[in-house]
Amino acid sequence: MGQCFPLPDDENLKEAMAKHAHNHEFIFNQYNFDVDTLPGSEMEKAERLWRRKKAVEARDAARKSQLERRRLQRLEKRKGPRQAQQSSSASAVRTHLVFSRCERCKS
C-alpha cells in the first residue's frame, strides 16, 4: 500500500499493518520448512525415509516395466511379430488398468 500511495500518519493504521505483518510471518514460519535440515533432526529423518520410499517405488516401476518387456518378447517369439503386436496392444490396456501407477498416468 505504501508503494502506491503515501501512508497517512495514523497510529491505528501502523499498528494494523504491523499486526498483519507479524501474522504473515507466523503463518509462513508454521508451514514452510528449512531447506537445510540439521543432522539428526526429525525433518532430516523424514527426508531420508521419503527418499528411500521414492527409490523403492522407482525400482518397483522399473522391475514391472522390465517384466512386461520380457513378456512381450516371449510373446513375439511364440507367435510372430504381427500377431504379437495385435495381442500386445490389448495386453497393454489390461496392464495399464492393472498398474495404475504407470508413467503415462503420472501428471
Steps between C-alpha positions, in 0.01 A plus 500: 500500500784739585658442161199642311384772734659686787385360835315734730664559835239295686602285797203262457598428139864440597396262779267309266774467237752381762244248630439361150873484427555306824208268418640436150844419645344263756304310232802489269720354773233246592457349153836548323793273570868579505681385188806398700402262776710437807663156517308273736186717500154358441480677164826341386369156599175564313688610187719190515193273528328686214807460274515129586130456420536680165801283411301183575207625290732580209667160528161323507380695195819413310458134595138495380604661173781247456264209566250636249772533233610143564141378475456678167827354369388149593167568332675613181715187496196276537263670255689719263538875473161581344284295736704603801450868417120457485498299818733739682277803440209328675737381770638851541151627579455226762844570643426870507182436697671260739801722572331830572837659584631490148711776349221622271266562793744703707425862437 
